[in-house]
């Protein structure tokens, strides 16, 4: 059977793209009679050189020399992610945080300035408030990313980057990516979007004008809680400096085995996303209707402040499968001890960090910390339980939540 080296974005259905994307990337050894129909795990750290290495193009990202530069499993995963995200190029790295660092290494220099969402992921917050200012003299201004006038007011002549999540961790605030892209493009600034909570085919920020998309592949794209990786996808001219500086020079490369595991896990991504989202919406409505619950923050609820934006931005059709993601935050009416009793009484839902796994995960976070001032009132008063809805039967999850509520509250 004759197969193309790359799946062309938009030429195949979402599930077909997830199954076949990257399987026959150039140089992976999956072409020809008798070849494997899946990319094998290649654990070698070096590759044979031609008779005269001086004739090689050492900068070619698909020229196999050394695994820190690239490798067969990395190439296959990069091709798949490009197809899934409608990107021109991609770099895969050791973790999602490595992906965030990669963007900054590739595009921000000493004396530059960035504008960052004020409810961003903890690792991003620490990066911009401690590491980069202290070590590299890079300054960040944190703003309410939904207030576009505030975003514009924060931009300076030395601003190089606007950084946001599509759905903020943990507040679930939704950013209007098309509007932010218009602001960034008009001023020659890169819009970097962390789309970990909204992987394709739920949403594709590049289609709405983002310059770069970052993923923690550890989460939904792998989906099985057994591998770690990160990726940066986007325009080729923006990805190339990230590859040369962050992957090759700094060495934040993903292992071949993790790349293979993530490649395998991504095959079922659209199927899993549909189930995550269907269950999450049902459980969010179930929790919101319970008088013992202080609040539920989930974009699929009409009570969410960006619900209409979420419906438009994540709508089903040519843009993707539609939905609101599989993650919510909520809290019981009570003190931290009550929140902990509730979590400890859960039997099906696991108390653990991370999101996007096949099993449901919950973590209790209190009311202290430097970022809490920017959180909604309910978060500030009660703390929050970040709930990543898994693939279990929704009736089992509902029964587990109800039993834990009865046990903890009565």
C-alpha beads as a LAMMPS data file, in Angstrom:
LAMMPS data file: protein, C-alpha beads

410 atoms
409 bonds

1 atom types
1 bond types

-500.0 500.0 xlo xhi
-500.0 500.0 ylo yhi
-500.0 500.0 zlo zhi

Masses

1 110.0

Atoms # bond

1 1 1 0.000 0.000 0.000
2 1 1 1.411 3.374 -1.002
3 1 1 1.109 5.955 1.779
4 1 1 2.179 9.622 1.902
5 1 1 5.106 10.637 4.095
6 1 1 2.974 13.222 5.846
7 1 1 -0.720 13.626 6.411
8 1 1 -1.828 16.928 4.939
9 1 1 -3.786 18.939 7.557
10 1 1 -7.446 19.116 6.662
11 1 1 -7.280 16.305 4.102
12 1 1 -8.384 13.593 6.518
13 1 1 -10.933 13.216 9.284
14 1 1 -9.895 13.841 12.875
15 1 1 -9.676 10.202 13.934
16 1 1 -7.977 9.139 10.685
17 1 1 -5.383 11.853 11.201
18 1 1 -4.747 10.674 14.759
19 1 1 -4.288 7.080 13.602
20 1 1 -2.050 7.705 10.582
21 1 1 -0.283 11.005 11.282
22 1 1 3.486 10.572 11.546
23 1 1 3.470 6.817 10.941
24 1 1 5.245 7.189 7.613
25 1 1 7.363 10.260 8.215
26 1 1 10.409 10.421 5.976
27 1 1 13.371 8.504 7.373
28 1 1 11.460 6.461 9.935
29 1 1 11.880 3.136 8.126
30 1 1 8.168 2.468 7.666
31 1 1 8.099 2.650 3.867
32 1 1 8.433 -0.247 1.435
33 1 1 7.556 -3.935 1.331
34 1 1 8.013 -5.738 4.617
35 1 1 8.372 -2.526 6.630
36 1 1 6.668 -2.137 9.985
37 1 1 3.356 -0.281 9.859
38 1 1 4.253 1.561 13.078
39 1 1 7.435 3.475 13.848
40 1 1 9.612 1.230 16.046
41 1 1 11.401 2.411 19.184
42 1 1 14.911 3.428 18.147
43 1 1 17.019 3.772 21.301
44 1 1 20.318 4.522 19.521
45 1 1 21.904 7.849 20.429
46 1 1 23.963 8.103 17.208
47 1 1 23.479 7.353 13.515
48 1 1 25.836 6.367 10.701
49 1 1 27.426 9.296 8.890
50 1 1 28.020 9.471 5.109
51 1 1 31.527 8.771 3.729
52 1 1 32.281 12.492 3.643
53 1 1 30.470 14.210 6.560
54 1 1 31.699 17.609 5.384
55 1 1 29.119 17.448 2.585
56 1 1 26.230 17.128 5.061
57 1 1 23.761 19.850 5.877
58 1 1 24.189 19.674 9.648
59 1 1 21.354 22.153 10.180
60 1 1 18.759 19.928 8.477
61 1 1 16.378 18.926 11.296
62 1 1 15.650 15.578 9.618
63 1 1 19.306 14.658 9.069
64 1 1 19.953 11.879 11.573
65 1 1 23.255 12.302 13.414
66 1 1 22.722 12.400 17.186
67 1 1 19.567 12.050 19.278
68 1 1 20.026 15.431 20.967
69 1 1 19.607 16.942 17.470
70 1 1 16.793 14.672 16.376
71 1 1 15.805 11.022 16.141
72 1 1 13.410 8.749 14.325
73 1 1 10.802 8.709 17.090
74 1 1 11.050 12.468 17.528
75 1 1 10.580 13.052 13.789
76 1 1 7.467 10.877 13.689
77 1 1 5.897 12.615 16.689
78 1 1 6.722 16.068 15.303
79 1 1 5.068 15.184 11.995
80 1 1 1.957 13.970 13.783
81 1 1 1.703 17.101 15.922
82 1 1 2.118 19.345 12.873
83 1 1 -0.751 17.547 11.193
84 1 1 -2.978 17.617 14.278
85 1 1 -2.357 21.322 15.019
86 1 1 -2.257 22.533 11.375
87 1 1 1.288 23.778 11.976
88 1 1 4.266 24.195 9.672
89 1 1 6.906 22.791 12.026
90 1 1 7.251 21.343 15.510
91 1 1 9.851 20.576 18.155
92 1 1 9.289 17.903 20.803
93 1 1 11.011 18.227 24.160
94 1 1 11.371 16.521 27.525
95 1 1 8.328 18.145 29.182
96 1 1 5.732 20.857 28.773
97 1 1 7.774 23.171 30.987
98 1 1 10.749 22.550 28.693
99 1 1 8.482 23.705 25.862
100 1 1 7.694 26.948 27.700
101 1 1 11.381 27.550 28.373
102 1 1 12.128 26.757 24.733
103 1 1 9.956 29.603 23.472
104 1 1 11.653 32.055 25.795
105 1 1 15.148 30.845 24.913
106 1 1 14.340 31.127 21.222
107 1 1 12.569 34.478 21.129
108 1 1 13.221 36.598 24.234
109 1 1 16.531 38.242 25.151
110 1 1 17.942 40.213 28.065
111 1 1 16.149 43.550 28.365
112 1 1 13.016 42.336 26.564
113 1 1 9.500 42.429 27.994
114 1 1 6.550 40.041 27.861
115 1 1 2.839 40.295 28.655
116 1 1 1.480 37.267 30.518
117 1 1 -1.959 36.156 31.693
118 1 1 -2.354 36.781 35.425
119 1 1 -3.877 33.353 36.070
120 1 1 -1.299 31.317 34.238
121 1 1 0.090 27.884 35.112
122 1 1 2.271 27.745 38.244
123 1 1 5.483 26.846 36.403
124 1 1 4.965 29.708 33.947
125 1 1 4.303 32.112 36.798
126 1 1 7.523 31.108 38.576
127 1 1 9.461 31.388 35.342
128 1 1 8.366 34.972 34.743
129 1 1 8.473 36.192 38.349
130 1 1 11.744 34.599 39.442
131 1 1 14.019 32.835 36.984
132 1 1 13.914 35.089 33.927
133 1 1 13.996 38.474 35.707
134 1 1 16.660 37.352 38.171
135 1 1 18.993 35.562 35.786
136 1 1 18.318 37.184 32.419
137 1 1 16.874 40.637 33.066
138 1 1 13.606 39.859 31.274
139 1 1 10.544 41.602 32.710
140 1 1 6.940 40.408 32.674
141 1 1 3.690 42.304 33.142
142 1 1 0.745 40.202 34.336
143 1 1 -2.693 41.259 33.099
144 1 1 -6.253 40.007 32.956
145 1 1 -5.986 38.404 29.521
146 1 1 -9.744 38.846 28.952
147 1 1 -9.356 42.642 29.285
148 1 1 -7.969 43.532 25.873
149 1 1 -7.544 47.200 26.754
150 1 1 -5.319 46.123 29.649
151 1 1 -3.326 43.875 27.322
152 1 1 -2.748 46.747 24.889
153 1 1 -1.852 49.141 27.715
154 1 1 0.767 46.694 29.024
155 1 1 2.632 46.496 25.702
156 1 1 5.916 48.406 25.469
157 1 1 8.373 49.022 22.624
158 1 1 10.531 46.189 23.998
159 1 1 7.613 43.715 24.276
160 1 1 8.394 40.567 22.295
161 1 1 5.754 38.107 23.441
162 1 1 2.188 37.748 24.702
163 1 1 1.759 34.475 26.611
164 1 1 -1.522 32.888 27.661
165 1 1 -3.312 29.604 28.136
166 1 1 -6.460 28.943 26.126
167 1 1 -8.223 27.714 29.278
168 1 1 -6.383 28.904 32.374
169 1 1 -5.131 26.442 34.961
170 1 1 -6.870 26.323 37.446
171 1 1 -9.487 29.095 37.085
172 1 1 -10.747 27.911 33.646
173 1 1 -10.740 31.512 32.396
174 1 1 -11.007 31.404 28.579
175 1 1 -8.786 33.610 26.408
176 1 1 -10.063 34.991 23.091
177 1 1 -7.188 33.807 20.905
178 1 1 -8.339 35.464 17.668
179 1 1 -8.613 38.853 19.392
180 1 1 -5.223 38.476 21.078
181 1 1 -3.651 37.417 17.773
182 1 1 -4.981 40.583 16.148
183 1 1 -3.449 42.686 18.944
184 1 1 -0.113 40.873 18.656
185 1 1 0.086 40.909 14.853
186 1 1 -0.646 44.628 14.636
187 1 1 2.402 45.280 16.820
188 1 1 4.810 42.655 15.493
189 1 1 4.626 40.594 18.691
190 1 1 4.523 36.790 18.941
191 1 1 1.408 35.288 20.534
192 1 1 2.373 32.103 22.394
193 1 1 -0.545 29.935 23.485
194 1 1 -0.455 27.036 25.935
195 1 1 -3.190 24.746 24.629
196 1 1 -2.592 21.804 26.962
197 1 1 -6.196 21.909 28.251
198 1 1 -7.566 22.223 24.685
199 1 1 -5.670 19.795 22.433
200 1 1 -6.635 19.173 18.822
201 1 1 -9.205 18.380 17.631
202 1 1 -10.951 20.361 20.386
203 1 1 -9.189 23.581 19.360
204 1 1 -6.334 24.767 17.129
205 1 1 -4.953 28.187 18.159
206 1 1 -2.826 28.450 15.005
207 1 1 -6.020 28.578 12.951
208 1 1 -7.015 31.678 14.940
209 1 1 -3.696 33.441 14.381
210 1 1 -1.426 32.326 17.223
211 1 1 2.248 32.216 16.278
212 1 1 3.283 29.347 18.553
213 1 1 1.391 26.659 20.451
214 1 1 2.858 24.855 23.457
215 1 1 1.625 21.504 24.780
216 1 1 2.428 19.372 27.740
217 1 1 2.226 16.092 25.833
218 1 1 2.176 14.404 29.240
219 1 1 -1.492 15.325 29.548
220 1 1 -4.256 14.700 26.989
221 1 1 -2.148 13.956 23.921
222 1 1 -0.484 10.999 25.631
223 1 1 -3.515 10.429 27.832
224 1 1 -2.371 7.385 29.786
225 1 1 -0.289 8.789 32.637
226 1 1 2.839 6.864 31.639
227 1 1 5.039 9.293 29.674
228 1 1 6.334 12.845 29.838
229 1 1 6.970 15.249 26.989
230 1 1 6.353 18.709 25.606
231 1 1 6.030 20.339 22.214
232 1 1 6.136 23.687 20.455
233 1 1 4.274 23.902 17.145
234 1 1 3.794 26.826 14.791
235 1 1 5.226 28.810 11.913
236 1 1 8.472 27.370 10.598
237 1 1 10.397 30.627 11.037
238 1 1 9.375 30.761 14.709
239 1 1 10.060 27.088 15.445
240 1 1 13.549 26.896 13.917
241 1 1 15.352 29.073 16.516
242 1 1 13.656 27.036 19.234
243 1 1 15.015 23.823 17.742
244 1 1 18.567 25.104 17.444
245 1 1 18.760 26.892 20.800
246 1 1 16.453 25.040 23.182
247 1 1 16.727 21.475 21.933
248 1 1 20.193 21.206 20.383
249 1 1 22.137 23.782 22.410
250 1 1 20.368 23.463 25.778
251 1 1 19.590 19.758 25.410
252 1 1 15.972 19.495 26.536
253 1 1 15.349 16.561 24.200
254 1 1 12.598 13.987 24.690
255 1 1 13.667 10.352 25.007
256 1 1 12.820 8.020 22.099
257 1 1 10.761 5.800 24.410
258 1 1 8.651 8.691 25.707
259 1 1 8.169 9.922 22.133
260 1 1 6.997 6.440 21.137
261 1 1 4.612 6.176 24.104
262 1 1 3.083 9.570 23.309
263 1 1 2.788 8.633 19.641
264 1 1 0.913 5.491 20.651
265 1 1 -1.340 7.306 23.113
266 1 1 -2.264 10.023 20.618
267 1 1 -3.980 7.514 18.323
268 1 1 -7.122 7.563 20.472
269 1 1 -7.074 11.298 21.257
270 1 1 -10.345 12.313 19.509
271 1 1 -12.210 9.345 20.980
272 1 1 -10.925 10.083 24.465
273 1 1 -11.646 13.806 24.217
274 1 1 -15.271 13.188 23.348
275 1 1 -15.717 11.011 26.440
276 1 1 -13.781 13.360 28.738
277 1 1 -15.931 16.289 27.643
278 1 1 -19.272 14.507 27.716
279 1 1 -18.663 13.276 31.253
280 1 1 -17.216 16.602 32.430
281 1 1 -20.274 18.573 31.348
282 1 1 -22.634 16.111 33.039
283 1 1 -20.600 16.146 36.259
284 1 1 -20.241 19.939 36.265
285 1 1 -24.017 20.299 36.043
286 1 1 -24.456 17.661 38.753
287 1 1 -22.104 19.466 41.136
288 1 1 -23.495 22.933 40.393
289 1 1 -26.987 21.734 41.326
290 1 1 -25.847 20.549 44.782
291 1 1 -26.397 23.166 47.510
292 1 1 -23.297 21.932 49.361
293 1 1 -21.072 23.131 46.504
294 1 1 -19.838 26.736 46.669
295 1 1 -19.077 27.125 42.962
296 1 1 -18.152 25.197 39.823
297 1 1 -15.823 26.766 37.248
298 1 1 -16.276 25.010 33.902
299 1 1 -16.613 26.740 30.496
300 1 1 -19.501 24.482 29.516
301 1 1 -21.756 25.912 32.220
302 1 1 -23.936 28.913 31.405
303 1 1 -22.769 30.463 34.680
304 1 1 -19.177 30.631 33.419
305 1 1 -18.194 34.234 32.547
306 1 1 -16.697 33.213 29.192
307 1 1 -19.328 30.615 28.278
308 1 1 -20.417 32.393 25.089
309 1 1 -16.803 32.863 23.987
310 1 1 -16.123 29.183 24.669
311 1 1 -19.131 28.144 22.573
312 1 1 -17.911 30.256 19.667
313 1 1 -14.212 29.452 19.963
314 1 1 -14.594 25.706 20.521
315 1 1 -17.643 25.169 18.323
316 1 1 -18.005 21.905 16.435
317 1 1 -17.652 21.757 12.669
318 1 1 -14.705 22.599 10.457
319 1 1 -12.878 23.903 13.547
320 1 1 -12.917 20.563 15.385
321 1 1 -15.087 18.244 17.446
322 1 1 -16.446 20.969 19.732
323 1 1 -16.797 20.886 23.500
324 1 1 -15.411 22.577 26.589
325 1 1 -12.587 20.327 27.741
326 1 1 -12.458 17.825 30.563
327 1 1 -11.221 19.938 33.489
328 1 1 -13.122 21.954 36.074
329 1 1 -12.471 23.551 39.436
330 1 1 -14.966 23.556 42.295
331 1 1 -15.141 23.768 46.075
332 1 1 -17.423 22.728 48.883
333 1 1 -18.911 25.332 51.214
334 1 1 -16.497 24.942 54.087
335 1 1 -12.951 25.156 55.353
336 1 1 -9.838 23.352 54.025
337 1 1 -10.393 20.413 56.383
338 1 1 -13.780 19.807 54.772
339 1 1 -12.256 19.906 51.270
340 1 1 -9.627 17.372 52.364
341 1 1 -12.204 15.066 53.964
342 1 1 -14.185 15.083 50.736
343 1 1 -11.110 14.201 48.642
344 1 1 -10.046 11.467 51.062
345 1 1 -13.525 9.913 50.928
346 1 1 -13.438 9.505 47.131
347 1 1 -12.989 5.886 46.017
348 1 1 -12.978 6.049 42.205
349 1 1 -11.417 9.473 41.695
350 1 1 -7.682 9.540 42.499
351 1 1 -6.060 12.324 44.520
352 1 1 -3.037 13.212 42.375
353 1 1 -1.556 16.028 40.330
354 1 1 -1.632 16.202 36.515
355 1 1 -4.611 16.201 34.151
356 1 1 -5.795 14.504 30.985
357 1 1 -5.238 10.932 32.160
358 1 1 -7.490 7.978 31.509
359 1 1 -8.387 7.970 35.221
360 1 1 -10.052 10.868 36.993
361 1 1 -7.696 12.999 39.096
362 1 1 -8.415 15.596 41.775
363 1 1 -6.139 17.882 43.772
364 1 1 -6.999 20.279 46.605
365 1 1 -5.317 23.689 46.515
366 1 1 -5.834 26.159 49.358
367 1 1 -6.378 29.908 49.516
368 1 1 -2.784 31.055 49.986
369 1 1 -0.120 31.838 47.400
370 1 1 1.014 34.774 45.268
371 1 1 -1.421 34.133 42.413
372 1 1 -4.607 33.849 44.473
373 1 1 -5.336 37.596 44.422
374 1 1 -6.106 37.326 40.688
375 1 1 -8.489 34.381 41.171
376 1 1 -12.309 34.682 41.273
377 1 1 -13.955 35.276 44.646
378 1 1 -14.938 31.647 45.253
379 1 1 -11.364 30.489 44.728
380 1 1 -10.115 33.095 47.204
381 1 1 -12.685 32.179 49.854
382 1 1 -12.759 28.386 49.648
383 1 1 -9.693 27.361 47.686
384 1 1 -10.354 24.954 44.851
385 1 1 -10.478 21.322 43.858
386 1 1 -9.089 20.898 40.349
387 1 1 -10.922 17.946 38.835
388 1 1 -9.682 16.265 35.654
389 1 1 -12.487 13.993 34.491
390 1 1 -11.300 10.624 33.222
391 1 1 -12.776 7.841 31.129
392 1 1 -14.618 5.932 33.840
393 1 1 -18.375 5.402 33.542
394 1 1 -19.955 8.722 34.364
395 1 1 -22.516 7.079 36.656
396 1 1 -19.673 5.625 38.736
397 1 1 -18.025 9.034 38.978
398 1 1 -21.312 10.679 39.918
399 1 1 -21.955 8.090 42.613
400 1 1 -18.425 8.530 43.951
401 1 1 -18.800 12.307 44.211
402 1 1 -22.223 11.976 45.855
403 1 1 -21.004 9.434 48.413
404 1 1 -17.984 11.566 49.315
405 1 1 -20.215 14.628 49.713
406 1 1 -22.559 12.704 51.998
407 1 1 -19.649 11.381 54.042
408 1 1 -17.809 14.694 54.358
409 1 1 -20.786 17.032 54.794
410 1 1 -23.824 14.933 55.493

Bonds

1 1 1 2
2 1 2 3
3 1 3 4
4 1 4 5
5 1 5 6
6 1 6 7
7 1 7 8
8 1 8 9
9 1 9 10
10 1 10 11
11 1 11 12
12 1 12 13
13 1 13 14
14 1 14 15
15 1 15 16
16 1 16 17
17 1 17 18
18 1 18 19
19 1 19 20
20 1 20 21
21 1 21 22
22 1 22 23
23 1 23 24
24 1 24 25
25 1 25 26
26 1 26 27
27 1 27 28
28 1 28 29
29 1 29 30
30 1 30 31
31 1 31 32
32 1 32 33
33 1 33 34
34 1 34 35
35 1 35 36
36 1 36 37
37 1 37 38
38 1 38 39
39 1 39 40
40 1 40 41
41 1 41 42
42 1 42 43
43 1 43 44
44 1 44 45
45 1 45 46
46 1 46 47
47 1 47 48
48 1 48 49
49 1 49 50
50 1 50 51
51 1 51 52
52 1 52 53
53 1 53 54
54 1 54 55
55 1 55 56
56 1 56 57
57 1 57 58
58 1 58 59
59 1 59 60
60 1 60 61
61 1 61 62
62 1 62 63
63 1 63 64
64 1 64 65
65 1 65 66
66 1 66 67
67 1 67 68
68 1 68 69
69 1 69 70
70 1 70 71
71 1 71 72
72 1 72 73
73 1 73 74
74 1 74 75
75 1 75 76
76 1 76 77
77 1 77 78
78 1 78 79
79 1 79 80
80 1 80 81
81 1 81 82
82 1 82 83
83 1 83 84
84 1 84 85
85 1 85 86
86 1 86 87
87 1 87 88
88 1 88 89
89 1 89 90
90 1 90 91
91 1 91 92
92 1 92 93
93 1 93 94
94 1 94 95
95 1 95 96
96 1 96 97
97 1 97 98
98 1 98 99
99 1 99 100
100 1 100 101
101 1 101 102
102 1 102 103
103 1 103 104
104 1 104 105
105 1 105 106
106 1 106 107
107 1 107 108
108 1 108 109
109 1 109 110
110 1 110 111
111 1 111 112
112 1 112 113
113 1 113 114
114 1 114 115
115 1 115 116
116 1 116 117
117 1 117 118
118 1 118 119
119 1 119 120
120 1 120 121
121 1 121 122
122 1 122 123
123 1 123 124
124 1 124 125
125 1 125 126
126 1 126 127
127 1 127 128
128 1 128 129
129 1 129 130
130 1 130 131
131 1 131 132
132 1 132 133
133 1 133 134
134 1 134 135
135 1 135 136
136 1 136 137
137 1 137 138
138 1 138 139
139 1 139 140
140 1 140 141
141 1 141 142
142 1 142 143
143 1 143 144
144 1 144 145
145 1 145 146
146 1 146 147
147 1 147 148
148 1 148 149
149 1 149 150
150 1 150 151
151 1 151 152
152 1 152 153
153 1 153 154
154 1 154 155
155 1 155 156
156 1 156 157
157 1 157 158
158 1 158 159
159 1 159 160
160 1 160 161
161 1 161 162
162 1 162 163
163 1 163 164
164 1 164 165
165 1 165 166
166 1 166 167
167 1 167 168
168 1 168 169
169 1 169 170
170 1 170 171
171 1 171 172
172 1 172 173
173 1 173 174
174 1 174 175
175 1 175 176
176 1 176 177
177 1 177 178
178 1 178 179
179 1 179 180
180 1 180 181
181 1 181 182
182 1 182 183
183 1 183 184
184 1 184 185
185 1 185 186
186 1 186 187
187 1 187 188
188 1 188 189
189 1 189 190
190 1 190 191
191 1 191 192
192 1 192 193
193 1 193 194
194 1 194 195
195 1 195 196
196 1 196 197
197 1 197 198
198 1 198 199
199 1 199 200
200 1 200 201
201 1 201 202
202 1 202 203
203 1 203 204
204 1 204 205
205 1 205 206
206 1 206 207
207 1 207 208
208 1 208 209
209 1 209 210
210 1 210 211
211 1 211 212
212 1 212 213
213 1 213 214
214 1 214 215
215 1 215 216
216 1 216 217
217 1 217 218
218 1 218 219
219 1 219 220
220 1 220 221
221 1 221 222
222 1 222 223
223 1 223 224
224 1 224 225
225 1 225 226
226 1 226 227
227 1 227 228
228 1 228 229
229 1 229 230
230 1 230 231
231 1 231 232
232 1 232 233
233 1 233 234
234 1 234 235
235 1 235 236
236 1 236 237
237 1 237 238
238 1 238 239
239 1 239 240
240 1 240 241
241 1 241 242
242 1 242 243
243 1 243 244
244 1 244 245
245 1 245 246
246 1 246 247
247 1 247 248
248 1 248 249
249 1 249 250
250 1 250 251
251 1 251 252
252 1 252 253
253 1 253 254
254 1 254 255
255 1 255 256
256 1 256 257
257 1 257 258
258 1 258 259
259 1 259 260
260 1 260 261
261 1 261 262
262 1 262 263
263 1 263 264
264 1 264 265
265 1 265 266
266 1 266 267
267 1 267 268
268 1 268 269
269 1 269 270
270 1 270 271
271 1 271 272
272 1 272 273
273 1 273 274
274 1 274 275
275 1 275 276
276 1 276 277
277 1 277 278
278 1 278 279
279 1 279 280
280 1 280 281
281 1 281 282
282 1 282 283
283 1 283 284
284 1 284 285
285 1 285 286
286 1 286 287
287 1 287 288
288 1 288 289
289 1 289 290
290 1 290 291
291 1 291 292
292 1 292 293
293 1 293 294
294 1 294 295
295 1 295 296
296 1 296 297
297 1 297 298
298 1 298 299
299 1 299 300
300 1 300 301
301 1 301 302
302 1 302 303
303 1 303 304
304 1 304 305
305 1 305 306
306 1 306 307
307 1 307 308
308 1 308 309
309 1 309 310
310 1 310 311
311 1 311 312
312 1 312 313
313 1 313 314
314 1 314 315
315 1 315 316
316 1 316 317
317 1 317 318
318 1 318 319
319 1 319 320
320 1 320 321
321 1 321 322
322 1 322 323
323 1 323 324
324 1 324 325
325 1 325 326
326 1 326 327
327 1 327 328
328 1 328 329
329 1 329 330
330 1 330 331
331 1 331 332
332 1 332 333
333 1 333 334
334 1 334 335
335 1 335 336
336 1 336 337
337 1 337 338
338 1 338 339
339 1 339 340
340 1 340 341
341 1 341 342
342 1 342 343
343 1 343 344
344 1 344 345
345 1 345 346
346 1 346 347
347 1 347 348
348 1 348 349
349 1 349 350
350 1 350 351
351 1 351 352
352 1 352 353
353 1 353 354
354 1 354 355
355 1 355 356
356 1 356 357
357 1 357 358
358 1 358 359
359 1 359 360
360 1 360 361
361 1 361 362
362 1 362 363
363 1 363 364
364 1 364 365
365 1 365 366
366 1 366 367
367 1 367 368
368 1 368 369
369 1 369 370
370 1 370 371
371 1 371 372
372 1 372 373
373 1 373 374
374 1 374 375
375 1 375 376
376 1 376 377
377 1 377 378
378 1 378 379
379 1 379 380
380 1 380 381
381 1 381 382
382 1 382 383
383 1 383 384
384 1 384 385
385 1 385 386
386 1 386 387
387 1 387 388
388 1 388 389
389 1 389 390
390 1 390 391
391 1 391 392
392 1 392 393
393 1 393 394
394 1 394 395
395 1 395 396
396 1 396 397
397 1 397 398
398 1 398 399
399 1 399 400
400 1 400 401
401 1 401 402
402 1 402 403
403 1 403 404
404 1 404 405
405 1 405 406
406 1 406 407
407 1 407 408
408 1 408 409
409 1 409 410
